[in-house]
Amino acid sequence: MHSGLVRLAGELAAPEAAGGVTQLGLGGAVLLRRTQPSAIEGTLYRPLLCVILQGAKDVSAGTLSVHCPAGNVIIVSHDLPVLSRITRASLAEPYIAVVLPLDLGILRGFFDRMPDIAGGEDNAAALLSCPADGELLDAIVRLITLARQEIAAPLLGPILLREIHARLLLSPQGAILRRFLNREDPSNHVARAIASIRASIEAPMKVSALAEHAGMSTSSFHAHFKAVTGLTPGQYQKDIRLLEARRLILDSDAAVSSVAFDVGYESPAQFSRDYARKFGCPPREDRNRAREPDSDRSTAFVSQPAAVN
């Protein structure tokens, strides 16, 4: 780990920040700070880079599972419903991480000008944890330092963000993103299917239509989809529905039955059972807990469906 990185992050990560989240004001980057291990939290990750500076975290999506100790990065290439848990954090040594949403426009612009790069991670999974690259860490140090410079940040921030994207794409671990950006790769085809699922989560899913759109047989599509996401298409849609339902439950006063219908459930009773299995309690109880004064609601890195081309 870069010697100055934890110190810089600790200085910027405000203990009083809501939910332990400090906005850096550059490219949507945030610092996360937690002083105790967390319960398992359901979250929708968009394509992102996360650098674990201190503490440790476990992340899983279906059959995919990674352990992320200090000094590791997490790379997510697709919109992915995950379960995550901070496993190491204390008042003396808080969990601290930098999270940067990846700009797919920047990545696409670089990828289209790159020669083919052989090697890298030989794994189709959209979730990866690996030791941080030294040059990438240096760029993250400069990002955190720049965030404290009010005049320079808006001038130099876009340049530095492009550098981080370029270094990530060129690294061996960047193979996960190069596959996603390659229009001929099954990973890209799965991303298109994910965008279709997310665009109309309330609609019945026709796997055969998704497979045809991806240019695959139904069996091949199932295999590639699960290799990338760790989930079957049906499991993916169910998780997406429940995460959107939780957002509606916590952010509105809508009736539970109304939320169930909005996300595509035909039976409110079945919805409540699935919700409780996913989040540990029924919808009404979850809403009441979240509105208690000392509630520590987790931050989800959620986006509109990633633009894939």
C-alpha positions in Angstrom: 0.0 0.0 0.0 1.2 3.5 -0.9 2.6 5.0 2.4 0.7 8.3 2.1 -2.6 7.0 0.8 -4.2 5.8 4.0 -3.1 9.0 5.8 -4.6 11.2 3.0 -7.8 9.3 2.9 -8.1 9.4 6.7 -7.7 13.2 6.7 -10.5 13.6 4.1 -12.9 10.9 5.3 -15.1 12.9 7.7 -16.2 10.8 10.6 -19.5 12.8 10.7 -20.3 12.2 7.0 -23.7 10.8 6.4 -23.5 7.0 6.1 -19.7 7.3 6.3 -19.5 8.7 2.8 -17.4 11.7 1.8 -17.8 13.1 -1.7 -14.5 14.0 -3.3 -16.1 16.1 -6.0 -14.2 14.5 -8.8 -15.9 12.1 -11.2 -18.4 10.9 -8.6 -15.5 9.5 -6.5 -16.2 9.0 -2.8 -14.4 8.0 0.3 -16.1 5.4 2.5 -15.3 5.2 6.2 -16.8 2.6 8.7 -15.7 2.0 12.3 -17.3 -1.4 12.8 -18.0 -4.5 10.7 -21.3 -4.4 8.8 -24.2 -6.7 8.3 -24.6 -8.2 4.9 -26.0 -5.5 2.6 -27.7 -5.9 -0.7 -26.5 -3.3 -3.3 -26.5 -2.8 -7.0 -22.9 -2.0 -8.2 -22.5 -0.2 -11.4 -19.1 -0.5 -13.3 -16.6 0.8 -10.7 -13.2 0.8 -9.2 -12.8 0.4 -5.5 -9.5 0.7 -3.7 -9.5 -0.8 -0.2 -7.1 1.3 1.9 -7.7 -0.1 5.3 -9.9 -2.9 6.7 -11.4 -5.6 4.6 -14.6 -6.4 2.7 -16.3 -9.5 1.2 -18.4 -9.2 -1.9 -20.5 -11.8 -3.7 -22.9 -12.1 -6.6 -24.5 -15.5 -7.0 -21.7 -18.0 -7.5 -19.0 -15.2 -7.7 -17.3 -14.3 -4.4 -14.2 -12.2 -3.6 -12.4 -11.3 -0.4 -10.9 -7.8 -0.5 -8.2 -7.0 2.1 -6.4 -3.7 2.4 -4.2 -3.1 -0.7 -6.6 -4.8 -3.1 -8.8 -3.2 -5.7 -12.3 -4.3 -6.7 -13.2 -4.0 -10.3 -16.8 -4.3 -11.5 -17.5 -4.3 -15.2 -21.2 -4.8 -15.4 -24.3 -3.6 -13.5 -24.3 -6.3 -10.8 -26.5 -7.0 -7.8 -24.2 -8.0 -5.0 -24.2 -8.9 -1.3 -21.3 -7.1 0.5 -20.1 -7.1 4.1 -17.3 -5.1 5.8 -15.4 -7.7 7.8 -12.6 -5.7 9.3 -13.2 -2.2 10.9 -12.7 -0.6 14.2 -12.4 2.9 15.8 -8.7 2.5 16.0 -8.4 1.3 12.3 -11.6 2.2 10.4 -12.5 0.6 7.1 -11.5 3.2 4.4 -12.0 2.8 0.7 -12.0 5.0 -2.4 -14.7 4.3 -4.9 -14.7 5.7 -8.4 -17.6 5.0 -10.8 -16.2 4.1 -14.2 -17.0 6.4 -17.1 -17.9 4.1 -19.9 -17.6 6.9 -22.5 -14.0 7.5 -21.4 -13.2 3.7 -21.5 -14.8 3.3 -24.9 -12.8 6.2 -26.4 -9.6 4.6 -25.2 -10.5 1.1 -26.2 -11.4 2.0 -29.7 -7.9 3.4 -30.2 -6.0 0.6 -28.5 -4.2 -2.3 -30.2 -5.1 -5.8 -29.1 -3.5 -6.6 -25.7 -2.8 -10.2 -25.0 -2.8 -11.7 -21.5 -4.5 -10.5 -18.4 -7.1 -12.1 -16.2 -8.5 -15.1 -18.0 -11.9 -14.9 -16.3 -15.3 -13.9 -17.6 -16.6 -12.8 -14.2 -17.8 -9.2 -13.9 -16.4 -9.0 -10.3 -12.7 -9.1 -9.6 -10.5 -8.5 -6.6 -6.7 -8.3 -7.0 -3.6 -6.5 -5.5 -3.5 -2.8 -6.5 -1.1 -1.8 -9.3 1.6 0.7 -8.1 1.0 3.2 -10.9 -2.7 3.1 -10.4 -2.2 3.8 -6.6 0.0 6.7 -7.5 -2.8 8.2 -9.6 -5.3 7.6 -6.7 -3.0 9.5 -4.3 -3.0 12.4 -6.7 -6.8 12.3 -7.0 -7.2 12.5 -3.3 -4.6 15.3 -3.0 -6.3 17.2 -5.8 -9.7 16.9 -4.2 -8.4 19.3 -1.5 -7.3 22.0 -4.0 -10.4 24.0 -4.7 -9.0 26.0 -7.7 -6.9 23.2 -9.3 -9.5 20.4 -8.9 -11.9 21.5 -11.7 -9.0 22.2 -14.1 -6.9 19.1 -13.5 -9.6 16.6 -12.3 -10.8 15.6 -15.8 -7.2 14.9 -16.9 -6.4 12.8 -13.9 -9.7 10.9 -14.2 -8.8 10.0 -17.8 -5.3 8.8 -16.6 -6.9 6.5 -14.0 -9.2 5.1 -16.6 -6.4 4.6 -19.1 -4.1 2.9 -16.5 -6.9 0.6 -15.4 -7.7 -0.4 -19.0 -4.0 -1.1 -19.8 -3.3 -3.1 -16.7 -3.5 -7.0 -16.7 -6.6 -6.6 -14.5 -8.1 -4.4 -17.2 -8.9 -7.5 -19.2 -12.2 -7.6 -17.4 -13.1 -4.2 -18.9 -11.5 -4.9 -22.3 -13.9 -7.9 -22.7 -16.8 -5.8 -21.7 -15.9 -3.2 -24.3 -15.2 -5.7 -27.1 -18.4 -5.8 -29.3 -17.6 -9.3 -30.4 -17.1 -10.7 -26.9 -19.9 -12.6 -25.0 -19.2 -10.3 -22.1 -20.4 -7.4 -24.2 -23.5 -9.3 -25.3 -24.4 -10.1 -21.7 -24.1 -6.4 -20.9 -26.6 -5.6 -23.6 -29.0 -8.2 -22.1 -28.5 -6.7 -18.7 -29.4 -3.3 -20.0 -32.6 -4.7 -21.5 -33.5 -6.4 -18.2 -32.9 -3.3 -16.2 -34.8 -1.1 -18.6 -38.1 -2.9 -17.9 -37.7 -4.9 -14.7 -41.5 -5.1 -14.2 -42.0 -6.9 -17.5 -42.0 -10.7 -17.8 -38.6 -11.8 -19.1 -38.3 -13.8 -22.3 -34.9 -15.5 -22.1 -35.2 -16.7 -25.7 -35.6 -13.2 -26.9 -32.6 -12.0 -24.9 -30.5 -14.9 -26.3 -31.6 -14.1 -29.9 -30.7 -10.4 -29.4 -27.3 -11.6 -28.1 -26.7 -13.8 -31.1 -26.5 -17.0 -29.0 -28.5 -20.1 -28.5 -30.5 -20.2 -25.3 -28.2 -22.7 -23.6 -25.1 -20.7 -24.6 -26.7 -17.5 -23.4 -27.5 -19.0 -20.0 -23.9 -20.3 -19.6 -22.3 -17.0 -20.6 -24.7 -14.9 -18.5 -24.0 -17.0 -15.4 -20.2 -16.9 -16.1 -20.3 -13.1 -16.1 -22.8 -12.3 -13.4 -22.8 -15.5 -11.2 -26.6 -15.6 -11.6 -29.1 -17.0 -14.1 -31.1 -14.4 -16.0 -34.1 -15.2 -13.8 -32.1 -14.8 -10.6 -30.6 -11.5 -11.9 -34.0 -10.0 -12.7 -35.4 -11.1 -9.3 -32.4 -9.4 -7.5 -32.8 -6.3 -9.5 -36.5 -6.2 -8.7 -35.9 -6.5 -5.0 -33.2 -3.9 -4.9 -35.5 -1.4 -6.8 -38.3 -2.3 -4.4 -36.1 -1.6 -1.4 -35.3 1.8 -2.8 -39.0 2.5 -3.2 -39.8 1.2 0.3 -37.1 3.3 2.0 -37.5 6.5 -0.1 -41.3 6.7 -0.3 -44.5 6.1 1.6 -46.0 3.9 -1.1 -48.0 0.9 0.0 -46.1 -2.4 0.0 -48.6 -3.9 -2.4 -48.1 -1.0 -4.8 -44.3 -1.4 -4.7 -44.7 -5.1 -5.4 -46.8 -4.5 -8.5 -44.5 -1.7 -9.7 -41.5 -4.0 -9.8 -43.3 -6.8 -11.5 -44.7 -9.1 -8.7 -48.2 -10.5 -9.1 -48.5 -11.5 -5.5 -47.7 -9.0 -2.7 -47.4 -12.0 -0.2 -44.7 -13.6 -2.4 -43.0 -10.3 -2.7 -42.9 -9.8 1.1 -41.5 -13.3 1.5 -38.7 -12.7 -1.1 -38.0 -9.3 0.4 -37.5 -10.7 3.9 -35.2 -13.5 2.6 -33.1 -10.9 0.8 -32.9 -8.1 3.3 -33.6 -9.9 6.7 -37.0 -8.4 7.5 -40.4 -7.7 5.8 -40.8 -4.4 3.9 -42.7 -2.5 6.5 -40.3 -3.4 9.3 -37.4 -2.4 7.0 -39.0 1.0 6.3 -39.5 1.6 10.0 -35.9 0.6 10.9 -34.5 2.9 8.2 -36.4 5.9 9.7 -35.1 5.5 13.2 -32.8 8.3 14.2 -29.7 6.1 14.6 -30.3 4.2 11.4 -27.1 3.5 9.4 -28.5 3.0 6.0 -25.9 1.7 3.5 -24.9 3.6 0.4 -25.6 1.8 -2.9 -23.7 2.6 -6.0 -26.6 2.5 -8.3 -26.9 3.9 -11.8 -29.2 3.9 -14.8 -28.5 0.9 -17.0 -25.0 1.2 -18.3 -24.8 2.4 -21.9 -23.4 -0.5 -24.0 -22.3 -0.2 -27.6 
